[in-house]
Amino acid sequence: MAEFICFPALQSKTRAGLDAYLEDGGYQSLKTALDRLQPAEVAAEVKASGLRGRGGAGFPTGMKWGFLPKQTEKPVYLVCNADEGEPGTFKDRDLLRYAPHQLIEGMLLTCFAIGARIGYIYIRGEFLEEAAAVNRALDEARGAGLLGRDILGRGLDVDLHVHMGAGAYICGEETALLNSLEGRRGLPRTKPPFPAVVGLYGCPTIINNVETLAAVPPIVGHGADWYRALGTEKSPGTKLFSVSGHVERPGVYEVRLGTPFLQLLEEDCGGMKGGRRLKVLIPGGSSVPMLTAAEAATLKLDYESCLEHGTMLGSGAVIVLDETVSVPEVVRNLAHFYAHESCGQCTPCREGTHWMHTILERVLAGRGKSGDLDLLLDICQHVSFRTICALGDAATGPVKSGISKFRNEFEALVHA
Amino acid sequence: MAFTFTTEERQEIERILARYPEPMSATIPLLHLAQGRLGWVSPEVVDEVARVLELPRIHVADVVSFYTMFQRKPVGRHRISVCRTLSCHVLGGHEILEYLRTRLQLGEARSGTDPRGLFTLEEVECLAACGTGPVLLINGVYHEGLTVPGLKLLLDKLEGLDAPLIAPGSGGTDAAPGGPANG
């Protein structure tokens, strides 16, 4: 059954306040770190834990922090990416609402580790209630001497601010987020230079997802070995999975990495809705290739098993679709999403996402031409890895996997 | 119509500016502030934000055009934003949209404002509440796990249709027509 190990506040969903967090041992990791550890030791613990970025890319967090310049005259910034928007993903929303102090403690530990004195929490513009919860927690923390100058009387100066987005999926891409935070359109930047070297206001900047930062207090508190043992050798720790679609009990579940998908589906989520059969599994958010029921049967929820199955763990957004869905309809729905959310900066993505959607519209309307499926796959070839950011490639995931695994459904529409 | 920030808003702007080393970072927060009062971002709002932040007007106009939450036309009294993305869609989101289009008499249009100017419907992409779909926002407030009958009740309430008939001279009613949805 569902258990919450690293994120206990998601169990009760009622203990977002400071008193409850302190009762449950909150801010102990911060106290321990400030009393006994050097910043480099905190960073080393996170690196040793094997924690990987939980926003979707899965990049090792400790290594990312290690890209900061060793010496710099400029301020170092920490930015929390709370621009949750990958279709199927809603775990960060729960962390913001129910575990804001755990996020704050994680950001304080991270600021201590990387030498940052200012952190921004970039929250998607629609999350008004979530932002209010974080702001309440920030006020509580300030009032308790946990934020601001000389935190806990131990000489650490950090302030954190909420910054609201305004509706743009692309701002979840970290360099687009930086542009947005600077007050510009959210266009991704060319890399290198990476944000760790040239980031916010041209200064060294670390950008981490909400869940990544919220995992830091349990890692520092219990140690890297404890955390590693929760998962597999190559995918250490736990991860939050957002389960949506045709299951009896959708929701956010904390899963030990390496757990079989069917266990999550049957034991935590109560199985398929109405006892119908699984048809399509999208295991890591709309950007990752979809799996058939047969493929899903052998999938384990970790980075390696997803790769072996030709897909990705992504943000842990598990979209479960039953036999009532039409795969071309699913692919069209997602093609609309990417066409709408392409920032328009790179021609292959701007044009490619538009044409993929347009062609799928005509196929679904029964006006498809015999070459349309190959044309769609051809467009994918011209979009993937020819753009500044990963949105274009992400847009090809559902199209390529949908057509290759369920081609007969598309053929039936084209030849109807 | 001219738009200027009020004295209270100017104080809020000072608090916003204090968070950032560069005033340009306040562009989106100030646009939210203005839209929060006016309901949309008029050309005069763009003028005022540019003036207050000492930025070129085109910079502010450019930002407004990029982000979907900024309305560039006046909207009805209640703004309804319905998620159209996959998880909501397969859980009945398209039925919610069809119901709204019919109720608002939008004809062939996918989005827009009803003839009385009461409701503005827009389709939006994933609202990150996929586990409780279908999801929509009414005036920025999340409503989750919606059904068509549930939505009908909600809109009836907003229209004041569920309010008891009031005898002339008997005073008001608690069911204020056009009041905010459950906050």
Interface residues (C-beta under 8 A of the other chain):
Chain A: E84 G85 E86 P87 G88 T89 F90 D92 R93 R124 G125 E126 F127 L128 E129 H161 H163 M164 G165 A166 G167 A168 Y169 S180 L181 E182 G183 R184 R185 G186 Y201 S242 V243 S244 G245 H246 P250 G251 V252 I282 S286 A317 I319 L321 V325 V330 N333 L334 H336 F337 H340 E341 C343
Chain B: R19 P21 E22 P23 M24 S25 A26 T27 I28 P29 L31 H32 H59 D62 V63 F66 Y67 T68 M69 F70 S81 R84 T85 L86 S87 H89 V90 L91 V124 E125 C126 L127 A128 A129 C130 G131 T132 G133 L137 G140 V141 Y142
